Amino acid sequence: MNIYETCPTLENEKFLLRLAVKEDCDDLLRVYSDKNALPFFNSDNCDGDNFYYATKERMAEALDFWNLSYENGWFARLAIVDKSVSHVIGTIELCLRVSEDEFNNMAILRVDVRSDYEKEDVLFDVIVLITPHISEMLGCNGIITKAPIYAVERIKAIQKAGFTKSEHLLIGKTGYAYDGYWTIK
């Protein structure tokens, strides 16, 4: 199943993952205007975008770009729906990395959630819902995700899900080296 041909809908008891759509704008504004969540967003190699969107107009522009990116096969941005409240509480971004570094042909998994959802149990439930399907969706050799040293809840969740800290740096488009990556094969 190629994610760019058919974006799957995945769910467990707590969460539903599906392609982000324009109707998610209000819920996503709560995520991307949350200054306490901002430090956990992975904006490495994203051309200076830090994913802080303080207005509905800016959030709508981001959604338009995410949908254009999906249509062009650059990356997929899935909404994370908390089924208990029927609201989008974050997104997952997936893309295939083509590079000259140790992370060539690996999927990049970015998980952005509101700060009140930046908890080990929530992150674990979301990560184990998506990771078994990523290889098939992107045809990759493994998955990388970022967790800075201060992201203690996130680190516990990804370790529990089987990720290990990489000793390698991710080399960006400009040659800048980013650290804090974790991998699973």
Summary of the structure (lengths in Angstrom):
residues: 185
radius of gyration: 15.2
end to end distance: 18.6
largest distance: 43.2
contacts: 554
relative contact order: 0.17
helix: 33%
strand: 25%
